[in-house]
Structures are given as C-alpha cells and as structure tokens.
C-alpha cells in the first residue's frame, strides 16, 4: 500500500469513528441541559481529556510550537511546561471545584448566565454573549489554518478541501450528539494525541538531523549561543514570557475551557481530573514545544516557504517518518482540532441560543427548540470560521487576538467571583470593559496584523484584574447601587435565589 493510500485509510477510520459517536449519542440530547452539560455526570478521565483536547489543537502543534521554537529555541519548552503547571494544574486547583459546585447548585449552563446571576445584570449577559460569539470565531479560524498547512504538504490536497473535511467532522459530532458526544469523542481523541505525540517525539529526536536527545540539545545549544538565544535578548525574553502567560493563564477566562468544569460528576472526579489533566498537558504541550525547539536544526536560518505556519509540517517531511506514523500524526492533529472546534462552536452557539434568543422570546421557545436552534447556529459558526480563516493573518497572531480579548474581558470578573464576595457589578463592568479595550484596540488599529498579541493579552488580563478590585472597592465605599455585595450566590439554591430577586 502506497503512502497516500495509507494516510487516507487512517483518516477514513477516524472519520467513521466520529460519525458513529455522533449518531449513537443523538438520541440522548433532546434538551439544552443534555446538549450543553451532558447531565453533569462526566467522570475524571473524560472531563480531563476533554479539557486537554480543547486546550491543545493544531494551533499549538503547528502555530505556537513552530513559531516559538524558531524564535526562542530550547527556551520554548518553558511555554509547554507553563501550560501544564499554570494552565492545567493550577487552573483545576483554583477553578474546577468552585465552578462545578456553583453552576450545579444554580443550574448555570453558560458563562453569560454565571455573570447574569452573580452580578444581577441582564446587560452583562447580553454583552458576554456577543463578545463570546464574535471573538471565538478567529480562534476557530486559527484552528482551520493550522490544519490546512500540514494537510496541504502531507496529503497534497487543496486547502479548501481540508477545511471542509474538518468542518464536517466537528459539525457531525456536535449537531448530532451535543456535549456528551463531544466529550466521548474527546476522550478517544485524547488517547490518540498522547500516543501520537509520544511516538512523534521519539521519531523526531532520533532522526539523523537531531541525532538523539543529548546530541540534539548540544547542537541547539551551540546554535543558540551564536544567534543571540543564549541568553535571550531582553525583547525576546519579554515576548517569551508574554506567550507563556497568555497561553497558560489565558485559558482561565476562555468560556469553552471553563465550560468543561460544569459537567464533572463530583469532587472526587475533580481531584482525579486535576492529575490527569496536568499529566496530559505535560506530555502533549511539553512534547509539542520540544519538537518545535529543534526547528533550526532542520532549516538553519532560512525560514521554510510559507512562513512560521509551515515549520512543523516541513520538519515532519524531513524527519522521514513511516507512512503509518504520518497517518497517526495527521489524525492526532485532526483529533486535536476537531475537539477544539467542537468546544468553541458549542460554547459560542449555546450562549447565543440560550442567553440571547430564548431570553428575548420570553418562554415562547421550548427547551428542545432551543437545542435545535443551537444546532443550526453551530453550522453558521462553522461557515463563519471558514471565511475568517481565509484572512491572511498567521495562526499565532489570530489565536492571540481571540485569547487576549476573551480572557481580558472575562478572566478577572469570573475568577474573582468564585471566591470574593466583595466584587460587585460596578467592578465587574469596569474589568470587562477595560480588559476588552486593552486587547481589542491595538489589534483593530493595526488591521489585525500586530505581532504583539500575547503582550496585549497579558496587559488586558492585568488591567482588568486591577479595575475589578479598585472599582469594586470604590463603588462599595461610595455606596453606589452597583456596589452592593452579593451573598445569596454562594449559598442559596436556585429556588431561594429566584425568590430574592
């Protein structure tokens, strides 16, 4: 069997599996609770791997690992370690248990609902819905761009065909099966990702170009010493830290990541999920950035044609991987991307259907009809993502705009609200608006071409946090109505909370 036939066979098996998962779960998603949080009965392995596969897509493997490896050499591995420690371990320790308890007690299904109930503001719910839907689109588009670069090289197919394939795979799972179908698919895809990344690390490190673990480090060390990477220049150090902080702490405010905590079964599963999620991130993110850190050994100082988005695909071509492993790598990237796309699409579309359309219908739309509207919106979102993916912005920058705007807007008002009763509506609004503008304005004014997206993202998260705290204290001191404290949110049942409205 030739290389092309082998690759298509592996992909065909994967597509059939995805179709089966979607169909088998279609009968269990009649209402919005089932469609969006899966009955809140997910175990540790499913929740943790779903979190990990939503976290790491082709954007990380193709865009970030290649771009960071090219810019920072072996230092880029620190980004992967940071993702495991701060983006997985610390995120689960701080956010998962509290989020699960509050959202289960108050029957919260989305981040806009969380804000609406915590801050008693329907305007905040509507604002959150619009920001989530609009600015998850470029993140989704960056996933498409990540896949097209590698499929174009390894499969030799047109980029448009590749985009249609990945869109169809994610749409089938979501439109048919909803949240639990996505979770179950994520579980199997997570296994594929761990297996594939482990094999890929071994093959790249033992390739003649790298020459083994110790020799590869020695070669890269020598290269970095002669090319101002050892130590890094002050400018490069700032850029590396910004990338590490954005890709690690940025996940704390992404609605599709926070959503993974809603459906966890109990506290025991939260503790187990923390360990599993961290180990998964250490292997997948650490391994991905480790591979990218060797990019200069393959290309020297000459950037591959097509730019940073084509570094990893060309590395895989030069590593002379066996056909079956190339097929596994392709499925790994498709799996990671479908998982991320599914999470992004479900989050963006369910917030619009539940928190905008149904809210304004005032009871005229049933639960099942809302689920149907969500499915239709998923299709619209997939098409919109495809259109944005054709905009000539590199993967890394496109994703950083999305992460910066979303995390800058939501991270502080969400994370502080889990623990601090003192944050009030005035403080939350101040944090949201200041974070949004700090991340959005520089990107928009540059025509979405600035390479400093991670830096603006970090600034947005920091400014939003300060604004939340300072304005909350000011509003309470001045006895503004928007500065009143909220206590029922932390102890009341849904019925008790409604009675006190």
Residue pairs with C-beta under 8 A, 6 or more apart in sequence:
1 9
3 323
3 326
4 155
4 156
6 323
6 324
6 326
6 327
7 154
7 155
7 323
7 326
7 327
7 330
8 155
9 327
10 324
10 327
10 328
10 330
10 331
11 327
11 330
11 331
11 334
14 331
14 334
14 335
15 169
17 185
17 188
18 169
18 172
18 173
18 185
18 338
19 172
21 173
21 177
21 181
21 184
21 185
21 188
22 172
22 173
22 174
22 175
22 176
22 177
22 181
22 185
23 176
23 177
24 177
24 181
25 176
25 177
25 178
25 180
25 181
25 184
26 176
26 177
26 181
28 34
28 177
28 180
29 35
29 177
29 178
29 179
29 180
29 181
29 371
30 367
30 368
30 371
31 367
31 368
31 371
32 109
32 350
32 353
32 354
32 367
32 370
32 371
32 374
33 39
33 109
33 367
34 178
34 179
34 180
34 371
35 178
35 179
35 350
35 371
35 374
36 109
36 110
36 178
36 179
36 259
36 346
36 350
36 354
36 374
37 103
37 109
37 179
37 259
37 262
37 263
38 178
38 179
38 180
38 183
38 263
39 180
39 263
40 104
40 262
40 263
40 264
40 265
41 263
41 265
42 50
42 180
42 183
42 263
42 264
42 265
42 269
43 265
43 269
44 264
44 268
44 269
44 270
44 271
44 272
44 273
44 276
45 187
45 272
45 273
45 276
46 183
46 184
46 186
46 187
47 183
47 260
47 261
47 263
47 264
47 269
47 273
48 272
48 273
48 274
48 276
48 277
48 280
49 186
49 187
49 189
49 190
49 191
49 276
49 277
49 280
50 182
50 183
50 186
50 187
50 190
50 260
50 339
50 343
51 88
51 92
51 257
51 260
51 273
51 277
52 88
52 190
52 193
52 277
52 280
52 281
52 284
53 186
53 189
53 190
53 193
53 335
53 336
53 339
53 340
54 186
54 256
54 257
54 260
54 339
54 340
54 342
54 343
54 344
55 83
55 87
55 88
55 251
55 257
55 281
55 285
55 340
56 83
56 193
56 281
56 284
56 285
56 288
56 336
56 340
57 143
57 146
57 336
57 337
57 339
57 340
57 341
58 143
58 146
58 147
58 150
58 333
58 334
58 336
58 337
59 139
59 142
59 143
59 146
59 337
59 340
59 395
59 396
59 399
60 247
60 285
60 288
60 336
61 146
61 288
61 312
61 332
61 333
61 336
62 146
62 147
62 149
62 150
62 309
62 312
62 313
62 333
62 395
63 142
63 145
63 146
63 308
63 309
63 394
63 395
63 396
63 399
64 79
64 243
64 247
64 288
64 289
64 292
64 395
64 396
64 399
65 76
65 80
65 288
65 289
65 291
65 292
65 312
66 292
66 295
66 308
66 309
66 310
66 311
66 312
66 315
67 292
67 308
67 311
67 394
67 395
67 396
68 76
68 79
68 240
68 243
68 289
68 292
68 293
69 76
69 289
69 291
69 292
69 293
69 294
69 295
69 296
69 311
70 292
70 295
70 296
70 303
70 308
70 311
71 236
71 239
71 240
72 229
72 232
72 236
72 239
72 240
72 293
73 220
73 223
73 224
73 227
73 229
73 230
73 293
73 296
74 217
74 220
74 221
74 224
74 293
75 229
75 232
75 240
75 293
76 240
76 289
76 292
76 293
77 286
77 289
77 290
77 293
78 240
78 244
79 240
79 243
79 244
79 247
79 248
79 285
79 289
80 281
80 282
80 285
80 286
80 287
80 288
80 289
80 290
81 282
81 285
81 286
82 244
82 245
82 247
82 248
83 247
83 248
83 281
83 285
83 286
84 278
84 281
84 282
84 285
84 286
85 248
85 278
86 245
86 248
86 249
87 247
87 248
87 249
87 250
87 251
87 252
87 281
87 285
88 277
88 278
88 280
88 281
89 274
89 277
89 278
89 281
91 251
91 252
91 257
92 270
92 273
92 274
92 277
92 278
93 274
94 252
94 415
94 418
95 252
95 258
95 261
95 415
95 418
96 261
96 264
96 270
96 273
96 274
97 267
97 270
98 418
98 419
99 258
99 261
99 262
99 418
100 261
100 262
100 264
100 267
100 270
102 108
102 114
102 418
102 489
102 490
103 109
103 114
103 261
103 262
104 262
105 493
105 494
106 117
106 489
106 492
106 493
106 494
106 497
107 494
108 114
108 117
108 262
109 262
109 350
109 354
110 255
110 259
110 347
110 350
110 351
110 354
110 355
111 128
111 132
111 255
111 258
111 259
111 347
111 351
111 410
111 414
112 124
112 125
112 126
112 128
112 129
112 132
112 351
112 355
113 125
113 354
113 355
114 414
114 417
115 121
115 124
115 125
115 128
115 413
115 414
115 428
116 122
116 124
116 125
116 355
117 489
117 497
118 417
118 428
118 486
118 489
119 413
119 417
119 424
119 425
119 428
119 429
119 486
120 425
120 486
120 501
121 425
121 428
121 429
122 359
124 425
124 428
124 429
124 432
125 355
125 359
126 355
126 356
126 359
127 432
128 351
128 355
128 409
128 410
128 432
129 351
129 352
129 355
129 356
130 356
131 405
131 406
131 409
131 410
131 436
132 255
132 347
132 348
132 351
132 406
133 348
133 349
133 351
133 352
133 381
135 401
135 402
135 405
135 406
136 255
136 256
136 344
136 347
136 348
136 381
136 402
136 406
137 348
137 381
137 384
137 385
137 388
137 402
138 388
138 398
138 399
138 401
138 402
138 448
139 344
139 398
139 399
139 402
139 403
139 406
140 341
140 344
140 345
140 348
140 381
140 382
140 384
140 385
140 388
141 385
141 386
141 387
141 388
141 389
141 391
141 398
142 389
142 395
142 398
142 399
142 402
143 166
143 337
143 340
143 341
143 344
143 385
144 163
144 166
144 167
144 337
144 385
144 386
144 389
145 309
145 389
145 395
145 398
146 309
146 333
146 337
146 395
147 162
147 163
147 166
147 333
147 334
147 337
148 159
148 162
148 163
148 389
149 306
149 309
149 310
149 313
149 395
150 312
150 313
150 316
150 330
150 333
151 157
151 159
151 162
151 330
152 158
152 159
152 162
152 313
153 310
153 313
153 314
153 317
154 313
154 316
154 317
154 326
154 329
154 330
155 162
155 330
163 386
163 389
164 386
166 334
166 337
166 338
166 341
167 341
167 382
167 383
167 385
167 386
169 334
169 338
170 337
170 338
170 341
170 342
170 345
170 382
171 345
171 378
171 379
171 382
173 181
173 182
173 185
173 338
173 342
174 181
174 182
174 342
174 345
174 346
174 375
174 378
175 375
175 378
175 379
178 346
178 371
179 263
179 346
182 339
182 342
182 343
182 346
183 263
185 338
185 339
185 342
186 339
186 342
189 335
189 336
189 338
189 339
190 280
190 339
192 328
192 331
192 332
192 335
193 280
193 284
193 332
193 335
193 336
194 280
194 283
194 284
195 328
196 328
196 329
196 331
196 332
197 283
197 284
197 287
197 288
197 332
198 283
198 287
199 325
199 328
200 287
200 291
200 321
200 325
200 329
200 332
201 287
201 290
201 291
203 319
203 321
203 325
204 210
204 291
204 294
204 315
204 316
204 319
205 212
205 213
205 216
205 294
206 212
207 318
207 319
207 320
209 294
209 297
209 298
209 318
209 319
210 216
210 219
210 294
210 297
211 219
216 294
216 297
219 297
220 293
220 294
220 296
220 297
221 230
223 229
223 296
223 297
224 230
227 296
227 301
228 236
229 236
231 237
232 240
238 455
239 454
239 455
242 452
242 454
242 455
242 457
242 458
243 454
245 454
245 458
245 461
246 400
246 403
246 404
246 407
246 453
246 454
246 457
246 458
247 403
247 454
249 407
249 411
249 461
250 403
250 404
250 406
250 407
250 411
250 457
250 461
251 257
251 407
252 258
252 407
252 411
252 414
252 415
253 406
253 407
253 408
253 409
253 410
253 411
253 412
253 414
253 415
253 461
254 403
254 406
254 407
254 410
255 347
255 351
255 406
255 410
256 343
256 344
256 346
256 347
256 348
257 343
258 414
259 343
259 346
259 347
260 343
261 270
264 270
264 273
291 312
291 315
292 311
292 312
294 315
295 311
295 312
295 315
298 314
298 315
298 318
299 311
299 314
303 311
304 310
304 311
304 314
307 394
308 394
308 395
308 396
309 394
309 395
316 326
316 329
321 329
341 382
341 385
345 378
345 381
345 382
345 385
346 374
346 378
348 377
348 381
349 374
349 377
349 378
349 380
349 381
350 374
352 377
353 370
353 371
353 373
353 374
353 377
354 370
354 374
357 365
357 370
357 373
358 365
358 370
358 373
365 373
391 398
391 448
393 448
393 449
396 453
397 448
397 449
397 450
397 451
397 453
398 448
399 453
400 453
400 454
400 456
400 457
401 439
401 443
401 448
401 453
403 453
403 457
404 439
404 443
404 453
404 454
404 456
404 457
404 460
405 436
405 439
405 440
405 443
405 460
407 435
407 439
407 457
407 460
407 461
408 435
408 436
408 438
408 439
408 457
408 459
408 460
408 461
408 463
408 464
409 432
409 435
409 436
409 439
409 460
409 464
410 432
410 435
411 435
411 461
411 464
411 465
412 431
412 435
412 461
412 464
412 465
412 467
412 468
413 423
413 427
413 428
413 431
413 432
413 464
413 468
416 423
416 465
416 468
416 469
417 423
417 428
417 489
421 485
421 486
421 487
421 490
422 472
422 473
422 476
422 485
423 468
423 469
423 472
424 472
424 475
424 476
424 482
424 483
424 484
424 485
424 486
425 475
425 482
425 483
425 484
426 471
426 472
426 474
426 475
426 480
426 482
426 483
427 467
427 468
427 469
427 470
427 471
427 472
427 473
427 475
427 483
428 468
428 472
429 471
429 482
430 467
430 468
430 470
430 471
430 472
431 464
431 465
431 467
431 468
431 471
432 464
433 467
434 460
434 463
434 464
434 467
435 460
435 461
435 463
435 464
435 467
436 460
438 456
438 459
438 460
438 463
438 464
439 456
439 457
439 459
439 460
442 450
442 452
442 456
443 450
443 453
443 456
450 456
472 483
474 483
475 482
475 483
476 483
476 484
476 485
477 483
488 496
488 497
488 500
489 497
492 500
